[in-house]
């Protein structure tokens, strides 16, 4: 249980008007509701955390990833653009729940799943965010080591160890400190990485061979769909379970359209630009395309003049850290929502320890990055897509804001363990896992068990790599909740309102 007590003067104002003395104060808010007096800013301010978290040069490497599906430049560009914008639009829609309910994303999910029934999706959310923060921390470490090796000043075990300690400590400290420091760091990251990324683009633009890019043959419809789904899982579906964690600090009167628009725009802008350039670079060089699979960030240094390697290391590390600090903050909240009874900052610290342990494995022991990474994205992308479908349909069915007190009461209007949303999520996940494959990850060879029975060619057929399961899980969760959940929502909203936050303390469960 997170500590329900609030600091006497509340947390630092989220969007820059707090006193300097409070900038590094550890946030005491956990799963509790943000009071009206502490909610400030406008939807436009959501641009900064979402842009800062997605301006990482890892976006360039996605050009090589998506071309790996066997599609042409135009197909890859279309699949990437649609996958990025649509998946972040899902984030924007979920973010509306934050301003309507003032609580973290995985607490707001209790309206759909029940107070304790919500622990299952909270565990999945926690696994996803811990996995992402681990990947980003490991990539920042590998990129730093590659830069030092290129400069002839290390790059071996000692360099990797120091880099891992520095990057891991930065992520953990910011994540433990909390919301206000995260918002300030993201503003800095946005400016620094934005400028240095543009400099990188200018320096390597002459490596683009338009004729080679244009000559890449087109792929099949199945390969195009596989690329599209991969981009969805690599971008918005990796954030959708945390989308309301930042909008909950906005005033209740904030425009819902503004929340959706600024979240989608801020999160999509940098990835779209980086994807285009990444596709041009990867499409121009088969050697670079192959190297990115082993070291997605470090491989990009091979195109740079020596004098820009250090600035590149700065932009690479800061961009990855920007995503990791949002993940560790949200993973701590998800862990609390799953039932761990500790203060938020201790939950973030626990996740930080797991992040560093996982990064040690990736940096020092793993032989391959891309295979396990794709397996991780697809496998967890299925239940997250199912949860997203249920959450969005439940939100669409509601005509009123959430009853904040009942989000914490098992015997309140939202119930304890309602069977319908859990059964829908389990059914959607089972369907989804039966329609995806991960040939590069041997431990996931059990997936794809429905491809044969449904006449889709089995695990080696043309549909094997289309990853239809992610789309199927999203659709089943959404349509099933719309069809079967309306009566439950109406019963909830007919009940008399509970105690609003500010009239009585809302417990943190």
N, C-alpha and C positions, 0 to 999 in steps of 0.2 A: 504493500500500500504506500502510495506516495504521501508525503507529509501534507495534510490539508491546510496547515497554517500558512498564512501569507505574511510577507514582510510588512511592517507597519505602513510603509509608503508605497507598497506594490512594486512590481518589476520595472526595470528601466523602460521608458517609452520606446516602442519598437522601431520608430522610423526617424530617430535622430534628434529629438528635442529633449532628451534626458540630460541631467546635469553630468558634468564630466566626472564627478566623484563616484557616480554609480555605473560607469561604463563597464567595469570589470567585476561587478557584483554578481555572485553566483545566483542564477535564477532559482527561486523557490517554487515556482509553479511546476506542477507535474500534470496529473490528469484532471486537476480541478478546473472549474469554469473561470474564464477571464471576465472580471467584473466590468460593467459599463464604464466606470470612471477610468479604467486602464486601457480602454480600446481607443486607439488613435490612428490617424493616417487616412489614406484614400486608396482605392484599388490600384491607382497608378504606381504606388510604392511597391506593389508586388513584383514589378518588373525587375528590381534589383536582385533579390535573392534567386529568382528563377533564371535570369540571364547569367549571373555569376556562377551558378551551379552547373551551367551547361555550355560555358564558353571554353571548356577544356579542349586542348589540341587533340585529345582522343577522338574528337569528331572527325578529324582528317583521316584517321585510320579506318573509320567506318566506310570510307570509299573503297578500300581494299576488301573489307569484310563483305560488302554487298555485291561487289563484282565477283566474289568467290562463288556466288550462286549460279554463275554461268549466264548472266544477262548482259545486254549491251549498255553503253553509257546512258542512252535515253531511257531505257527501261529502269536502270539503276537509279537515275535521277527522279523519275516518276515515283517509283516504289519508295525511295527514301523521303521525298517531300511529303507524299501522302501519309506515310507511316509516322513521320515526325509530327506533322501538324495534327493529324487525327488523334494520336496517342496523347499529345499534350492538351488537346481539347478535352479529352476525358479528365485530365488533371484539373482543368479550369472548371468543369462542371462539378467535380467532387469538392473543389475549393469553396463553392457556394455554401456547402454545408457548414463550413467553418464560421462564416459570418452569421449564419442562422442559428448556430448552436454554441459558439464560443468555446468549444472543447477540442482536443486533438482528434485527428481523423479516426483513430481506432476506438475512441470513446463514442463518437457520433455513430459509428457502426453498430452500437448496441441497440439503436432504434430499430434496425433491421434484424439483428441476430439475437437480441436479448442480452441481458447484462453479463451472464456467464457463458451463454452460447457464443458470444463474441470472442471468447478466448481462443477458439480454433483459428479464425482468420487472423487474430493478433499474432499467434505463433508464426504463421506463414509470412505475415508482414515483417516480423522481426527477423526471420531467416533471410528474407530478400534484402532488407536494408543492411544487415550485418555483412551479407555476401558482397553487396555493392561497395560498401566502405572498405572492405578488405581488398577487393580488386583495385580500387582507386589508389589506396595506400601502396600496394605492391607495384603498380605501374609507375607511380611517382618515384619509388625507390629505384626501379630498373632504369628509368629515364635518366636519373641523376648519375647512376653508375656508368651508363653508356657515354654520357657527356664527358665525364672525367677520364674514361678510357680513351676517348677520341683525343682529348687534350694531352694524353700521356702522363696523367697525374693520378693514377690509380685505376679504379674501376672494378677491382676484385672484391674479395670477401669483406675486407676492412671498409672499403668505400660503401658497399651495400649496407653494412651494419650501421655505420654512422648515419647514412641517409635514412634508413628505416627508423632509427631512433628519433631523428629530428622531425621527420614527417609525421610519424606516429604520435609524438608528443604534441605537436601543433594541433593535430586533429582532435586529440583527446582533450587538451586544455580548452579549446574553443567549444567543443561539444559539451563538456561538463559545465563550463561557465554559463552557457545558455543563449537565449534568444537575442538579447541586445547586442552582445559581442558578435554573434553570427551575422546579424544584419549589417553591422559596421564593417566587418571583414569582407562580406560579399560586395559591398560598395567599392572597397579598395580593389578587390580581385577583378571586378568588372572593368575598371578603368585600366589597370596595369595589363591584364591579359588581353584586353581588347586592342590596345595599342601595339603590344609586342606580337600578337597574332597577325595583325596587318603587316607588320614589318617582316615576319616570316614569309607571308604570302608574296610580298614584293621581291624578296631575295631568291625564292625558288621558282618563280613564275616561268623563268626561261627553260625549265626542265619539262614543260608541258609540250607534248608532241600531238598536235590536233589530228593529224592524219592517222596516227596509231590509235588514238582514242576512238575516232570515228569508225575505224575498221573492226572494232570488237563485234563479233557476231551476236545476233539476238538470241535470247533464250526462249524456252517454252513458257506457256501460261503458268504451269506449275512452279517453274523456277522464279518467275516474277512474283507470284504470291508468296513463295518462301522468303524472298528478299523483303517484301513488304512487311510480313509478320515479324521477321527478325528486327527490322528497324523499329517497329512498334514496341517490342519487348526490350530493345536496347535503350529506348528513350522514355516516352511517357509512361508505359506500363511499369517501368522501374521506379516511378515517382508517385503514381496515382494513390498508393496507400498512405502517402504523407501529405497529400495536396492541401488538406485543410489545416495543417499544423501552423501555418503562417497567416492565413486569412482569418483565423479566429481572433486575432488582435485588432481587426478592423471594426469600426462602429457597425451596429446592426442596420443602420440606415444606408450603408454603402450599396451602391448599385450592383445587383447580381450580374448583369451583363458586363459591367466593368471588371468584376472579379474574374469572370470567365475570359474576357478579352485580354486583360493585362497578363494573366497567368499564361495563357496560350502564346501570346506574342513574345513575352519575355523569355519563355523557355524555348521557343522554336527558332528565334532569330539567329542566334549563333550557330546551332547545329545545321541549319539550312545552308548558311554561307560556307561552313567548314566542309559539309558534305560535297558541295559542288567542287570545291578545290581539291578535296581528297580524291574524288572520282577522277579528276583530270590528272593528278599526279600518279595514282595507282594504275590508271589506264594507259599511261605513257611508258611505264616501266614494269615489266614482269618481275624483275629482280626486287624492286621495291615492294611490289604486291606480295611476293612470297615472304620477304623479311618482316613485314608488318605482322604476320601471323605469329611470329616468335617473340617479337618485342615491339608492340604497337606504337609506342612513343619513341623509343630509342632509334628505330629504323628511320624515322623522319630526319634525324640529325645528319644522315649520310649526304644530304643534299646541301648542307649549310657551309658557308665559309667559317673558318675556325673562330674568328673574332665574335661571331654571333652565338656560339655554343652556350656560353654562360647566360646571356639573356634568354635563350631558348629554354634552358633548364629552369629559369625563373618562371616563365610563362607556363611551362608544362607542369611544374610542381604546384604552382598556385591554382591553376585551373582544376587539377585533380583534387587538391585540398578543398577547394570551394564546394565540390560535390560531396566529398567525404564528410565534411562537418555537418551538412544538412542531413546526411544519412545517419550519422551517429546520434544526432539530436532526436530524429524521428525513431530510430531503432530503440533508444532508451524509452521513449513514450510507448512504443509497441510492446516492449518487455513488461512495462508496468500494467498495460491493458491485458496482457496475458495472465496476470495474477501475481507477479512478483511484488512483494510488499517492502519496498525500500524507497528512499527519496529519489527523485529524478536524476540528480547528478551522480548518484551511486550506480543507477542502471546504465547511464551513459559510460561510466568508468568501466563497468563490467564488459560492455560491448567493445570498448576500446582495447581491453586486454585480449578479447577474442579476435579483434581485427588484427592486432599485431601478431598473434600466434598464426593466424591464417596467412598473413603476409610473409611471415618467415618461411612457411611451406612453399608458397608460390615463388618467392625470390630464390631460395636456396635448394629446393628439392624437386620442384615440378619440371618435367621435361618439355611440356607443351602448354601454351597458354590458350590459344584460340579454341581448341576442342572442348576442354572443360568449361571455358567461358560460355560458349554457345549452349552447351548442355545445361549449365546453370540458368541461363536466361530463359530457355524454352521450358525447362521442367518447372521452375517456380512461376514462370509467366502464365501457365495454364490456371492454377488455382487463384492467382492474383486477378486474372481476367474474369474468372467466375465471380470472385468477390466484387469486382468493379461493376459487373452487370447487375448484381443484386443491389449494390449500394446506389447506383444511378437510378434504377427503377424505383426503389424505395423513396429516394429523394424526389423523384418526379411525381409520385403519388401523394406527397404531403402538401397540404394547403397552408399549414401553419408552421411556425418555428418549433424547434425541439423544446420539449419540457425538460429543462436542464436538471432539475432535481431527480426526475424519474430515470435519467440516464445512469444513475448510481444506485437505484433501488431495485433489487430483483423482483419485488412484489409490486412495482409500479406498472405504468401502462405498457411499457415495452417488454415486460415479461422477463423470465429467467433463461430458459433454454427452449425457445420455440422450435419445433421440428422442421417446419417448411423451409426456412432459409438455409439451414444446415444440410438438409437432404438435397436441396437444389444445388448447393455448392459442391457437395460430394459427387452428385451425379454429373455435374458439368465438368468437374475435374477428371472423373473416370473417363468420360467421353473424350475430353481433350487429350489426356495422356495416351489414349488409344489411337489418336490421329497425328501424333508427332513422332519423329525419330531423331536420335542423336548418335550417328555412326562413329563420331570421333571420340565419344566417351563410352568406353566399354561397360561401365557400371550402369548405363541407362539403356542397354540393349533390349530390355523388357518392354519398352515403350513401342507404340505402333501396332498393338495387338488387334486393332479394329480395321486396319487398312486392308487386310485380306478378306475378312468376312463381309465387308462393305463393298467389295469389288473395286478397290482402289489400287490394286497391284501389289499389295503386301509391302513388307519393309524395304524392298529393293525396287519397287515400281516407280512410275513417273510421279506419283503423288507423295512419295515417301518423304520428300524434303520440303513440301509446301507448308508444313506446320499448320495445317488446318485446325488443329486442336485448340489453338489459342483463340481463333475467331469463333469456333463452335462453343467454347466455354463462355466467352463473353456474351454471345447471343442467347444461349440457354439460360444463363443467370438473369439476364435482363428481361427476356420475354416471359420466362417462367414466373418471375416476381410480378411483372405487370399483370399477368393473367390470374395468378393465384393469391397475390398479396393485398389486393385492393380492400377487401372486406376487413382484413386485420388492421390496416392503417386507419380506416374509417372508425373502427371501434376504439382505437387508441385516441383519436382526435375528438371523439365525443365525450371522453372523460373530462371531468373538471380539472383545470390546471393545478399543478402542484406548486410548491414554494419556489419562487424565482430567486435566482442568485442575487444577493444583496439584501434580501429580507431575512434570510436564514442561511447559515453555512451549508454549502453543499458538500457532502462527504466525498472523499476520493476512494474509489473501490478498484 
